[in-house]
Amino acid sequence: MKKFTPFPSICHKLPVSIDSIPNDSKKRGNIEIHKGKEKISTSEYQILIESLENSLDLTSEISNLPVNIPHIQSIEAITASTSLYSTNLIKVIIEPDDSFGYKLRKWPVIIGGLGTDFIFTSKANYDFHIMPDRTPLLLRVAIPISHINCDDSGIIDSSFWNIFAGYGGNLEINLKEILFRLVSFFKRPFEEVDDDDAKRAEWYKACELNHKKVETIIAYSKISKHPKLFTGELCLEWLSPLMRVVVEKGLEEYWNEIVVEEASGIFSFDLFSKTFCDMLIEEVDSYEQTSLPRRRPNTMNMSGLILNEIGLEALMTSILELIIMPLSKLCFKKEAISVDLNHHHSFVVDYSVKPGKDLFLDMHHDSSEVTLNVCLGREFEGSGLKFCGHFGSSTVRKLQHVYNHKIGKCVLHRGKHRHGADHILSGQRMNLIIWARSSSFRNSAACGLINPDGYPKEKELENPDICCLSKSNDSDYEKYAFESQKESMVRE
């Protein structure tokens, strides 16, 4: 039976034995490693599997599984879209029953993927470091879930592997054992959580929150304004006339007939018909007239709606797969982490002069690898989109471009591109935002193989443009704002 190590390319960096781990590493970590009866704490989670020598071939392991594994509805090998992922990927559907904490729906989980560390070849240029509490092998719940052992991308943390560490690293790990552990993940709290009253209460609280989200989707599906939006199919008639022609001819071959590069790394094109924009706005209006729960779309926007949480995730996934993924490969050819997009956070933002609505949005970069931003309506003045430099670049606070929204037209850009929304002067602007993400990149960042930002940070140019400053995100905002104010007074 095969054993595995999650990242063969970095194994030479790991200590040969637990005894060789420096004492300071043991002290600053929070993962329990068992050596016999002794518990050793270290932030270097790789030690959980330090004795496992060869990479596990997940796809070949499928044929060795028992015919029936309780609560595993299906399991299949899947083909990754790019070389960022290992081709050694499988998709599992967990089917719960009433004994599960996480019941009410089936759970798809992606297993496999060796990460993206090969992209970043120079250790001198990148901040390689180890981060605790993340899983060494990619395990991602492929639909939204609230779980204390998952991050917001659905990536399961390192607690999944603690049971294997409890055997001193001598337990032979195979796909069957991983599947049994996955069933437990949805069924009850993990051992270290169950032994802690506060963590156990947190687990059940997250579980209850998840139930409410599922119940919300089910409840709204019965009263939705446009049921066709909830089938998950992106109908061709919903696309703009030119986009429809290009898609039918072949998007990857004829994309340059519709896509315009507004400025370096900023692309725009007509995407949706007025009919689709109106349908989506009407659906959002319809939901907001109910008493069903809703959350802020992100940490910055006060008004808007998370579409994944009302049952529109499947439709957004279709947009990701049919539009965003192929165009990202073409538009961001030098950005390796932009071409392996497989999940998303999708929401509608709402800017208005009405009380309680967002008037503008401070400068920021998105929690995405690629962002699609399309204007749905309604009538408005102002509220343009300012772009500055890329986060981490020397020109991050230098103005690059101002984009003006048009109904049905979208802008596509990297998530790390700093941008902000100007004040709306009148009316109301509603936009669909899809934050497209790569599990491969995010898992590597979470595991400490690469810098979470994915690139080195350059020394910034002096004298940033005032319009590119962020009151929320820049520690020197007051300094430059004050200097600008003084200069204005002198000129007057």
Secondary structure as UniProt FT lines:
FT   HELIX           8..13
FT   HELIX           18..20
FT   HELIX           23..28
FT   STRAND          31..35
FT   TURN            36..37
FT   STRAND          38..42
FT   HELIX           45..49
FT   TURN            50..51
FT   HELIX           58..61
FT   HELIX           62..64
FT   TURN            70..71
FT   STRAND          72..78
FT   TURN            83..84
FT   STRAND          89..94
FT   TURN            98..99
FT   STRAND          107..112
FT   HELIX           117..119
FT   TURN            123..125
FT   STRAND          139..141
FT   TURN            148..149
FT   TURN            152..153
FT   STRAND          155..156
FT   HELIX           158..161
FT   HELIX           162..165
FT   TURN            166..169
FT   HELIX           175..187
FT   HELIX           191..194
FT   HELIX           197..221
FT   TURN            222..223
FT   HELIX           227..231
FT   HELIX           236..238
FT   HELIX           241..249
FT   HELIX           251..254
FT   HELIX           255..257
FT   STRAND          260..263
FT   TURN            264..265
FT   STRAND          266..270
FT   HELIX           274..288
FT   STRAND          304..306
FT   HELIX           307..309
FT   TURN            310..311
FT   HELIX           313..319
FT   HELIX           320..324
FT   HELIX           325..331
FT   TURN            333..334
FT   HELIX           336..338
FT   STRAND          343..352
FT   TURN            355..356
FT   STRAND          361..364
FT   STRAND          370..377
FT   STRAND          380..382
FT   STRAND          385..390
FT   TURN            391..392
FT   TURN            394..397
FT   STRAND          401..403
FT   TURN            407..408
FT   STRAND          409..414
FT   TURN            415..416
FT   STRAND          417..421
FT   STRAND          424..437
FT   HELIX           439..446
FT   TURN            447..448
FT   TURN            452..453
FT   HELIX           466..468
FT   TURN            471..473
FT   TURN            475..476
FT   HELIX           477..491
//
